[in-house]
Amino acid sequence: MSETRRAGDPELTTYRDVQLSPDFSELRRRFRRFVFPMTGLFLVWYFVYVLLADYAPGFMSHKLVGNFNVGLLLGLGQFVSTFAITMIYVRWADREIDPAAERMRTLIEGEDQ
């Protein structure tokens, strides 16, 4: 199947050149330095919750206030931490990743795009 190219489209070699460029490598490195540890931290937190639910039912069922127990508190903490990680990532990406990605896009596509 042949692809239709339009005037102003970057050459296919441009994408390979970008992928091999030091700027792109730095962008990927910064992304990975944030995302991998954050993902690992969240997965540890999630698996601790699951393991506590399975192997420490007495602890998880300990009542804190009325019928509100440790298990419910940690379960709600899963939702809170998911939203917190999302907000942290969005702020970080806006500050660290997006400007560099925009500069690369401008270099590839040109100023008039």
Backbone torsions as a table, in degrees:
resi	resn	phi	psi	omega
1	MET	NA	130.4	179.9
2	SER	-93.6	145.4	179.3
3	GLU	-95.4	145.3	176.5
4	THR	-88.7	125.2	179.2
5	ARG	-105.7	144.9	178.8
6	ARG	-109.0	160.6	176.1
7	ALA	-61.7	135.5	179.4
8	GLY	93.1	-11.0	177.1
9	ASP	-65.9	137.4	177.1
10	PRO	-65.0	152.2	175.9
11	GLU	-65.8	151.2	179.9
12	LEU	-59.6	-33.1	178.7
13	THR	-66.6	-23.9	178.2
14	THR	-59.4	-42.7	-179.3
15	TYR	-64.0	-40.2	177.1
16	ARG	-65.8	-41.5	177.5
17	ASP	-61.4	-41.6	178.7
18	VAL	-63.8	-45.0	-179.2
19	GLN	-60.0	-33.7	-178.6
20	LEU	-89.6	-5.6	-175.4
21	SER	-74.0	151.5	177.4
22	PRO	-63.1	-34.2	179.3
23	ASP	-62.7	-44.2	179.5
24	PHE	-66.5	-40.6	177.5
25	SER	-61.0	-41.1	177.9
26	GLU	-65.2	-40.9	178.1
27	LEU	-61.3	-45.8	177.8
28	ARG	-64.0	-39.6	180.0
29	ARG	-63.1	-45.4	178.6
30	ARG	-62.7	-41.9	178.6
31	PHE	-60.1	-49.2	-177.8
32	ARG	-66.0	-35.2	179.5
33	ARG	-65.6	-23.6	176.0
34	PHE	-92.1	-50.1	-169.9
35	VAL	-70.2	-44.4	-176.8
36	PHE	-63.2	-49.2	177.4
37	PRO	-63.0	-38.9	-179.6
38	MET	-65.1	-40.7	177.6
39	THR	-64.9	-44.2	177.9
40	GLY	-60.4	-44.4	178.7
41	LEU	-60.2	-45.7	-179.7
42	PHE	-65.4	-40.6	179.7
43	LEU	-64.0	-39.9	176.2
44	VAL	-61.2	-46.9	179.5
45	TRP	-59.4	-43.6	179.6
46	TYR	-65.0	-47.2	-178.1
47	PHE	-68.8	-31.9	173.7
48	VAL	-61.9	-43.3	177.9
49	TYR	-60.3	-47.3	-179.6
50	VAL	-64.0	-44.5	-179.6
51	LEU	-65.9	-39.7	175.8
52	LEU	-62.0	-41.6	179.5
53	ALA	-62.4	-35.0	-177.2
54	ASP	-84.2	-42.9	-171.8
55	TYR	-106.2	-6.1	179.1
56	ALA	-135.0	58.9	-177.8
57	PRO	-63.9	-30.1	177.6
58	GLY	-63.8	-43.7	178.2
59	PHE	-65.7	-45.4	-177.2
60	MET	-67.1	-28.2	-178.7
61	SER	-91.4	2.4	177.7
62	HIS	-61.7	122.1	-177.1
63	LYS	-77.5	134.8	178.5
64	LEU	-99.8	-55.2	178.7
65	VAL	-142.8	119.2	-178.9
66	GLY	58.2	-126.2	177.5
67	ASN	-92.6	8.9	-179.7
68	PHE	-85.5	116.8	-175.5
69	ASN	-115.6	178.3	-178.3
70	VAL	-60.8	-40.9	179.8
71	GLY	-59.0	-44.2	177.5
72	LEU	-64.8	-41.6	179.5
73	LEU	-61.2	-47.1	179.7
74	LEU	-68.4	-35.9	176.7
75	GLY	-63.1	-43.8	176.0
76	LEU	-65.8	-33.3	176.6
77	GLY	-61.5	-30.4	176.3
78	GLN	-62.8	-44.2	178.6
79	PHE	-66.1	-44.9	-179.2
80	VAL	-61.2	-44.3	-178.4
81	SER	-66.7	-34.6	177.3
82	THR	-62.4	-46.7	179.0
83	PHE	-67.6	-37.9	179.1
84	ALA	-64.2	-44.9	178.9
85	ILE	-61.7	-40.3	178.7
86	THR	-62.6	-45.4	179.8
87	MET	-65.0	-41.7	178.4
88	ILE	-62.4	-44.1	-179.8
89	TYR	-63.3	-44.8	-178.3
90	VAL	-61.4	-44.9	178.0
91	ARG	-62.9	-44.7	-179.5
92	TRP	-63.1	-46.2	-179.3
93	ALA	-63.9	-40.9	177.5
94	ASP	-58.8	-37.1	-176.1
95	ARG	-87.0	-39.3	-170.0
96	GLU	-104.1	-41.1	-171.7
97	ILE	-95.4	-47.5	-174.0
98	ASP	-59.2	-44.2	178.9
99	PRO	-61.9	-42.0	179.4
100	ALA	-66.9	-40.2	178.5
101	ALA	-65.8	-38.0	178.0
102	GLU	-65.4	-40.9	177.1
103	ARG	-61.7	-42.4	179.0
104	MET	-65.4	-41.5	178.6
105	ARG	-61.1	-42.5	179.6
106	THR	-63.7	-41.0	178.3
107	LEU	-63.5	-37.8	-177.6
108	ILE	-75.8	-49.5	-172.8
109	GLU	-90.2	-21.3	-177.7
110	GLY	95.9	168.3	-175.7
111	GLU	-70.9	-27.8	-172.2
112	ASP	-82.0	-1.6	-177.3
113	GLN	-79.4	NA	NA
